[in-house]
């Protein structure tokens, strides 16, 4: 019998919404006459004016109608196994009346193998009462307590509980809060053998500052000696599992450098069919729907998904850049923000030609520190840690440096990797050690438990993946008013400083 250890519990992400066609709701609300909200008799202790102060707050918004305020979890301490009981309470608040009748609450339990173990739509006093969601009163809080017994045949080390509001052929969609792998499903209560934060450590890179006088020419060729010694992520991994993803249509790795002026990044992407698909005049197009690299940057380093930045660059060297106030808010980001970056792309193959096989493309860019208007310190001071993540995408899917592990979408800053800003000869207050195979990858300076950024078992990047031979001249993209600097045969020169926008 496989045990589910739960020395600690955590909320990875809360319910988005599950349509019945996806998970197969089996219990439909009974048809017939419905009582009004005033006449529907409420079970004892299920309707409150406000939630208890000791709940775990989550505030997941289902359209403008309902908020899942938070939850309480009641399970025994120590290892869990089949036959053990899990009890939890969800706290719902109605913000606006629901449209029509027939609304009900659903709950389904999944294991790590994505197998639905239980449908417990009708479990609990609130569910069994006639006080269905279409009879709820605006402003009231509804106490939804449920229990179930862990069944036999559970795969993996956690149970995923999903819950939401539905009626036949309809459901409430999440407008604020995490989703699960871009589907209308999210985790509610994962159970694991270790505390969730202890079981996973963000990938970490130590960036040693460039020597004074070292210049990086943004031409997409990575020919400077500094790139050969730059901090490297190693091969990107599956966004959801953190392991190598042989099924992905793209693979990639990234390198990083810094000085007092800018952050320098380079991506080497393996892609057998490189697609651009946009007009060069397009402003902030949805590059991830084709091919693109994506950069997420949260300068304060605390992983709170507030005041963070998103940058995408496609193989046509078109840029999408935006700033966000909080997690996915505003929805499209502040598109008036400009990274003022300089970028160059070299395609190893034929862009937008599906009948041949490409090798991939290389993206090189520099982002001036002055662009990060919400950063408290710019450039970063020695020892500062920023949260970042790097992705290689094709058709809104792909691989990442630091996996999200189903804890939200690509904007979940708590899952971003850590970038430690350092210089040669400098040591942080907490000793760190380089990972095997990389002189620049280090364990987290913020945690006593060492974690290598490379995923065990992940293949090392091949010579072809790390250094594709560019058959075409680079496409160079600079801020308006900047003239790209052509490379000199003898030694690289610095690009012109980006003009302010």
C-alpha positions in Angstrom: 0.0 0.0 0.0 1.5 3.3 -1.1 1.6 5.9 1.8 0.9 9.6 1.3 3.2 11.3 3.8 2.1 14.7 4.9 4.6 16.1 7.3 3.4 19.4 6.0 0.5 20.8 4.0 0.3 23.6 1.6 -2.0 25.5 -0.8 -0.5 25.3 -4.2 -3.2 27.0 -6.0 -7.0 27.1 -5.6 -9.8 26.2 -7.8 -10.1 27.7 -11.2 -13.2 25.9 -12.5 -14.0 22.5 -14.0 -16.5 22.2 -16.8 -18.6 19.1 -16.6 -17.5 18.1 -20.1 -13.9 18.0 -18.8 -14.4 16.0 -15.7 -17.8 14.5 -16.1 -20.1 15.8 -13.4 -22.5 13.0 -12.7 -25.0 14.6 -10.2 -27.2 17.2 -11.7 -29.4 19.4 -9.5 -32.9 18.1 -9.4 -35.5 19.8 -11.5 -38.6 21.2 -9.9 -39.8 24.2 -8.0 -37.2 26.3 -6.2 -37.7 28.3 -3.1 -36.6 31.9 -2.9 -33.4 32.9 -1.0 -35.6 34.2 1.8 -37.7 31.0 2.1 -34.9 28.4 1.6 -34.2 26.9 5.0 -30.5 27.0 5.9 -28.7 24.3 7.9 -27.3 25.4 11.2 -24.0 27.3 11.1 -23.6 27.3 7.3 -24.5 31.0 6.7 -22.2 33.7 8.2 -21.9 37.5 8.0 -18.1 37.2 7.7 -15.6 34.4 7.5 -13.7 33.3 10.6 -10.4 35.2 11.1 -8.3 32.1 11.1 -9.0 30.8 7.6 -6.3 30.4 5.0 -7.2 33.3 2.6 -7.1 32.7 -1.1 -9.7 35.1 -2.6 -10.3 33.3 -5.9 -12.8 35.2 -8.1 -15.3 33.3 -10.2 -16.5 35.9 -12.7 -18.0 38.8 -10.8 -20.5 36.5 -9.0 -18.7 34.5 -6.3 -15.4 34.6 -4.3 -13.8 31.6 -2.7 -12.5 33.4 0.3 -10.4 30.7 1.8 -10.4 27.3 3.6 -9.6 25.3 6.7 -8.0 21.9 6.5 -8.3 19.1 9.2 -6.2 16.0 8.8 -4.1 13.9 11.1 -0.4 14.6 11.4 2.1 12.2 10.0 1.8 9.8 7.0 -1.5 9.4 5.3 -2.6 6.2 3.6 -5.6 4.7 1.9 -8.5 4.6 4.4 -7.5 7.8 6.2 -10.1 10.7 6.5 -9.6 14.1 5.0 -11.8 17.0 6.2 -11.8 20.6 4.9 -14.1 23.6 4.8 -14.4 26.1 2.0 -15.8 29.6 2.5 -17.8 31.0 -0.4 -19.2 34.6 -0.7 -21.9 35.7 -3.2 -21.1 39.0 -4.8 -23.9 39.2 -7.3 -27.0 37.1 -7.9 -26.5 34.1 -10.2 -28.2 34.0 -13.6 -31.1 31.5 -13.6 -31.7 28.4 -11.5 -30.1 25.0 -11.3 -26.7 26.0 -9.9 -24.9 23.6 -7.7 -21.5 23.1 -6.1 -19.1 20.4 -7.4 -16.1 18.7 -5.9 -13.8 16.2 -7.5 -10.6 14.5 -6.1 -7.7 13.7 -8.4 -4.3 12.0 -7.8 -1.0 12.9 -9.3 -1.7 10.6 -12.2 -4.6 12.9 -13.1 -7.0 10.1 -12.4 -10.3 11.3 -10.9 -10.7 9.3 -7.7 -13.9 10.7 -6.2 -17.0 12.8 -7.1 -18.3 14.2 -3.9 -20.7 16.9 -5.2 -23.4 16.0 -2.7 -21.2 15.6 0.5 -21.7 18.0 3.4 -24.5 19.9 5.1 -24.6 22.8 2.6 -24.6 20.5 -0.4 -27.4 18.3 1.0 -29.6 21.3 1.9 -32.0 23.1 -0.3 -29.8 26.2 0.0 -28.4 25.9 -3.5 -26.1 28.7 -4.8 -29.0 30.3 -6.8 -30.7 30.9 -3.4 -27.7 32.5 -1.7 -27.9 36.0 -0.4 -25.5 38.7 -1.7 -22.8 39.6 0.9 -23.3 36.4 3.0 -20.6 33.8 3.5 -21.5 30.1 3.0 -19.7 27.4 5.0 -19.0 24.3 2.8 -17.6 21.5 5.0 -16.8 18.2 3.3 -15.0 14.9 4.2 -13.9 11.9 2.3 -11.8 8.7 2.9 -8.7 8.3 0.8 -9.4 5.4 -1.6 -7.2 2.6 -2.7 -5.1 2.9 -5.9 -3.8 6.5 -5.4 -0.9 7.3 -7.7 1.7 9.8 -6.6 2.2 11.7 -3.3 -0.7 14.1 -3.3 -4.4 14.5 -3.7 -5.8 17.3 -5.7 -9.2 18.6 -4.7 -11.2 20.8 -7.2 -14.4 22.6 -6.5 -16.6 25.2 -8.1 -20.1 26.2 -9.3 -21.8 24.7 -12.2 -25.2 23.9 -13.8 -25.9 21.9 -16.9 -24.0 23.3 -19.9 -22.6 26.1 -17.9 -20.0 27.0 -15.2 -18.5 30.0 -13.5 -15.1 30.9 -15.0 -12.1 32.1 -13.0 -11.2 35.8 -13.7 -8.8 36.2 -10.8 -6.7 33.3 -9.5 -4.5 30.5 -10.8 -5.3 27.9 -13.4 -3.9 24.5 -14.0 -1.9 23.9 -17.2 -4.0 26.4 -19.0 -7.1 24.3 -18.4 -10.1 25.2 -16.2 -8.7 23.0 -13.4 -6.6 24.0 -10.4 -5.3 22.4 -7.2 -7.1 23.0 -4.0 -5.4 20.9 -1.3 -2.2 18.9 -2.3 -0.9 16.4 0.2 2.7 15.5 0.2 5.3 13.7 2.2 7.2 16.9 3.0 6.2 20.5 3.6 5.6 21.8 0.1 8.1 24.7 0.4 10.8 22.3 1.7 10.1 19.7 -1.0 10.8 22.1 -3.8 13.6 24.7 -4.0 13.7 27.3 -6.8 16.5 27.0 -9.3 19.3 29.4 -8.6 22.0 31.1 -10.6 24.8 33.2 -9.3 25.8 35.9 -11.8 29.3 37.2 -11.4 29.6 40.8 -12.6 31.5 41.4 -15.8 35.0 42.8 -15.5 35.3 46.5 -16.1 35.8 47.3 -19.7 34.1 44.0 -20.9 31.7 44.8 -23.7 28.9 42.6 -25.1 27.9 43.2 -28.7 24.3 42.3 -29.2 24.5 40.5 -32.5 22.9 37.1 -31.7 26.2 35.3 -32.2 27.5 34.9 -28.6 31.1 35.2 -29.8 32.5 37.1 -26.8 34.6 35.1 -24.3 32.3 36.3 -21.5 29.4 34.2 -22.9 31.6 31.0 -22.7 32.0 31.6 -19.0 28.5 32.9 -18.3 26.1 31.4 -15.8 24.0 28.7 -17.5 20.6 27.3 -16.7 21.2 23.9 -18.3 18.4 22.3 -20.4 15.0 23.7 -19.8 12.5 21.3 -18.2 8.8 20.5 -18.3 6.8 23.4 -16.8 4.5 21.0 -14.9 6.9 18.2 -13.8 10.3 19.8 -13.5 11.8 16.9 -15.4 13.1 16.5 -19.0 10.3 16.8 -21.5 11.0 14.7 -24.6 7.5 15.4 -26.0 8.1 19.1 -26.2 8.4 20.6 -29.7 11.2 22.9 -28.5 14.1 22.6 -26.1 16.4 25.4 -24.9 19.0 26.7 -22.4 19.8 30.2 -21.4 22.9 32.2 -20.2 23.1 35.4 -18.2 25.6 38.2 -17.5 25.4 41.7 -15.8 27.2 44.9 -15.3 26.2 48.3 -13.9 24.4 49.2 -17.1 22.3 46.2 -18.1 21.2 42.6 -17.7 22.4 40.5 -20.6 20.6 37.3 -21.6 21.1 34.7 -24.3 18.7 31.9 -25.4 19.7 28.9 -27.6 16.5 27.3 -28.8 16.2 24.0 -30.7 13.2 24.1 -33.0 12.7 22.0 -36.1 10.1 24.4 -37.6 10.9 28.0 -36.7 7.8 30.2 -37.2 7.5 34.0 -37.1 4.0 34.7 -38.4 3.7 38.4 -37.5 4.2 41.8 -39.3 7.3 43.7 -38.3 5.1 46.6 -37.6 3.0 44.8 -35.1 3.1 46.3 -31.6 3.3 43.8 -28.7 1.8 40.9 -30.7 1.0 37.6 -29.0 4.3 36.0 -29.8 3.8 32.9 -27.6 1.1 31.7 -30.0 3.8 31.0 -32.5 7.5 30.7 -31.5 9.1 32.9 -28.8 11.3 33.0 -25.8 9.7 34.5 -22.7 11.4 36.3 -19.7 9.6 37.0 -16.4 11.3 39.3 -13.9 10.2 40.2 -10.3 12.8 42.5 -8.9 11.9 42.5 -5.2 12.8 38.8 -5.0 10.0 37.8 -2.6 7.9 35.9 -5.2 4.7 37.8 -4.4 3.8 38.4 -8.1 3.6 42.1 -7.6 5.2 44.8 -9.8 6.8 42.3 -12.2 7.7 42.4 -15.9 7.2 40.2 -19.0 9.3 40.2 -22.1 8.9 38.0 -25.2 11.1 37.9 -28.3 10.2 36.0 -31.4 12.5 34.7 -34.2 11.6 37.7 -36.3 13.1 39.8 -33.5 9.7 41.3 -32.7 9.3 42.2 -29.0 6.4 42.0 -26.6 7.0 43.8 -23.3 4.6 44.6 -20.4 4.5 45.4 -16.7 2.0 43.9 -14.2 0.8 45.3 -10.9 -0.1 41.9 -9.4 -0.6 38.3 -10.5 -2.0 38.5 -14.1 -3.3 42.0 -13.4 -4.1 43.9 -15.5 -4.9 41.0 -17.8 -2.9 42.1 -20.8 -0.3 44.0 -18.7 0.6 47.7 -19.0 1.6 47.7 -22.6 2.8 51.3 -22.4 5.8 50.1 -20.5 8.9 49.6 -22.6 11.9 47.4 -21.7 14.1 49.7 -23.9 16.0 46.6 -24.8 18.5 45.9 -27.5 18.0 42.4 -29.1 19.3 40.3 -32.0 18.1 37.0 -33.4 20.0 34.5 -35.6 17.8 31.7 -37.2 19.5 28.5 -38.0 17.1 27.4 -40.8 14.4 29.0 -42.9 11.9 31.1 -41.2 8.2 30.3 -41.9 9.0 27.4 -44.3 7.2 24.3 -43.1 8.5 21.9 -45.8 12.1 21.8 -44.5 13.7 21.0 -41.2 15.3 23.9 -39.1 17.7 23.6 -36.3 16.5 26.5 -34.2 17.4 30.1 -33.3 19.5 32.2 -30.9 18.3 35.3 -29.1 20.7 37.7 -27.5 19.5 40.8 -25.6 20.4 43.5 -23.1 17.9 45.2 -20.8 19.1 48.4 -19.1 18.5 48.5 -15.4 16.8 51.9 -15.8 13.8 50.1 -17.5 12.8 48.5 -14.2 10.9 51.4 -12.8 9.5 49.5 -9.9 12.8 48.0 -8.7 14.0 49.4 -5.4 17.7 49.1 -6.3 19.1 49.4 -9.8 21.5 48.2 -10.7 21.3 45.4 -8.1 23.7 45.6 -5.2 26.0 42.6 -4.4 23.9 39.9 -2.7 20.6 41.1 -4.1 18.3 38.3 -5.3 15.7 38.9 -8.0 13.2 36.3 -9.1 13.2 35.4 -12.8 12.0 32.7 -15.1 12.9 31.8 -18.7 10.7 29.9 -21.2 11.0 28.6 -24.8 7.5 28.5 -26.3 5.7 27.2 -29.3 1.9 27.6 -29.7 1.5 28.6 -26.0 3.3 25.6 -24.7 7.0 24.7 -24.1 9.7 24.3 -21.5 11.1 26.4 -18.6 14.2 27.0 -16.5 12.2 26.9 -13.2 9.1 24.7 -13.3 5.7 26.0 -12.3 4.7 22.5 -11.0 1.0 23.2 -11.6 1.0 26.0 -9.1 -0.6 28.5 -11.4 0.5 29.8 -14.8 3.7 31.3 -16.2 3.2 34.4 -14.1 3.5 32.6 -10.7 6.6 34.4 -9.3 6.8 32.1 -6.3 7.9 29.5 -8.8 10.5 31.7 -10.6 14.2 30.9 -10.2 16.5 33.0 -8.1 19.2 35.2 -9.6 21.9 36.1 -7.1 24.0 39.1 -8.2 27.6 38.7 -7.2 31.2 39.4 -8.4 34.4 37.4 -8.5 35.9 36.9 -5.1 32.6 37.9 -3.3 30.8 35.4 -1.0 27.3 35.7 0.4 26.6 35.5 4.2 25.4 31.9 3.7 27.9 29.7 2.0 27.0 28.5 -1.5 28.6 25.9 -3.6 28.6 25.4 -7.4 26.7 22.6 -8.8 28.5 19.7 -10.5 29.1 20.4 -14.2 28.7 24.2 -13.9 31.1 26.6 -12.4 28.5 29.3 -12.2 25.3 27.5 -11.0 25.0 27.7 -7.3 22.7 26.5 -4.5 20.3 29.0 -3.0 21.9 31.5 -0.8 18.6 31.9 1.0 18.2 28.3 2.1 20.2 25.9 4.2 19.2 22.9 2.1 21.3 22.7 -1.1 19.5 22.4 -4.4 21.2 22.2 -7.8 19.4 24.1 -10.5 19.9 21.2 -13.0 17.3 18.5 -12.9 18.6 15.0 -12.1 18.6 12.9 -15.1 18.2 15.8 -17.5 20.5 15.4 -20.5 23.4 17.9 -20.8 23.1 20.3 -23.8 24.7 18.9 -26.9 27.2 20.9 -28.8 24.6 21.3 -31.5 22.1 22.7 -28.9 24.6 25.0 -27.3 26.3 26.5 -30.3 24.3 26.3 -33.5 26.1 27.6 -36.5 24.2 30.7 -37.7 23.9 30.7 -41.5 22.1 34.0 -41.7 23.0 37.5 -40.5 21.4 38.5 -37.2 18.3 40.6 -37.0 19.1 43.4 -34.6 16.4 45.2 -32.6 17.2 48.4 -30.7 15.3 51.0 -28.9 14.0 53.8 -31.2 16.8 56.2 -32.2 19.6 53.7 -31.7 21.8 52.6 -34.6 23.0 49.0 -34.3 26.8 48.8 -34.2 28.4 46.4 -36.7 30.9 43.9 -35.3 34.6 44.5 -35.9 36.8 41.5 -36.9 39.4 42.1 -34.2 37.4 42.7 -31.0 33.7 43.4 -30.1 32.6 46.9 -29.4 29.7 48.0 -27.1 26.3 48.7 -28.7 25.0 52.3 -28.5 23.1 53.1 -25.4 19.3 52.7 -25.9 17.4 55.9 -26.3 14.8 56.7 -23.6 11.2 56.3 -24.6 
